[in-house]
Amino acid sequence: MTSLDDLPIRDDLRGLTPYGAPQLDVAVRLNTNENSYPVPEPVVEAIGKALAAELRDLNRYPDRDAVALRADLAGYLGHDLTVEHVWAANGSNEIQQQLLQAFGGPGRTALGFVPAYSMHPLLAMGTGTRWVPARRGADFGLTADEAVAQVREHAPDVVFLCSPNNPTGTALDPAVVAAVLDVAPGMVVVDEAYAEFARPGTVSALAVLPGHPRLVVTRTMSKAFGFAGGRLGYLAADPAVVAAVQLVRLPYHLSALTQAAARAALAHRDALLGTVAEIMRQRDRIVTVLRSRGRRVADSDANFVLYEVGGDQAAAWRTLLEAGVLVRDVGLPGWLRVTAGTPAETDAFLTAMETL
Ligand code: PMP
């Protein structure tokens, strides 16, 4: 049998394993920050109709520029954004890959403040971009001074900020984004995959887009919209950034079916986003109960919670799995991450946690 090592694969890919959380068949799956609620029936019907309307024309390529979908996304975001400011792709992972293809690449550097979203360094690797893991402060926080010093030191071509941050859950102080924008010599990408779950008072980087052509805000329909299987991510930025990613995107990257399904989902956003308030209640409940049990828990603006198990988190992860609850070991010694889902899932998780 031929093995991967027998192939003339890139040296930097040798010995690696593909990224991905375990997809285990467990009753309570709280490991990938999905929305636990299924798509509501009226939205299922609307998406079905929208897909049916496309089928006869599948002999043709889709709209390469996804103009109607981008206009809908701009309308959803508000902030006076228009179709020219928005670009869409198959998940925000693909958006960020396109950004690195356009602004990173061989001889260039991307920097992120770890722990943050683990795909950022992997996308850097895949695009031949050198990755700089910058540090966070105490309790995974990040101050403007800490961020500025490291951006100055490394002068990266791309800075990733993640707000709310995965895996910690906490949103960034807008002063950090402003300070990084002031000193970064290249692009500043703010990954806002979980923006819709942020606690009141949190500010999106969308508000500072005007006048900052090197700022990019990435979003996704995978989380709050409960549309992870639909694969739709997007960015908002200066129109020049949209022009830049169009240089590297594959032609027809967004299928006609994806575009139609996403537009139907967006048209029913009130129904889809109707689960956000309940998920935030479960998130806050997890934080409160775990703290009342004496555990350290990071503040969360997302649909997940990072909490301290103390000791060997891999062993704690297995104990919870044996109790029928799948959470995420993000590789932070002593900490685990759990997604906030339905009240029943929270019950099961909090009960399983009593066995630790
Ligand atoms: N950014 C962050 C911070 C995430 O946690 C995720 C999903 N885990 C993504 C981006 C990617 O989401 P998608 O590709 O589904 O839009």
Residues whose N, C-alpha, C, O or C-beta is under 5 A from the ligand:
A	BS01	PMP	T32 N90 G91 S92 N93 Y117 N166 D191 A193 T220 S222 L232 G233
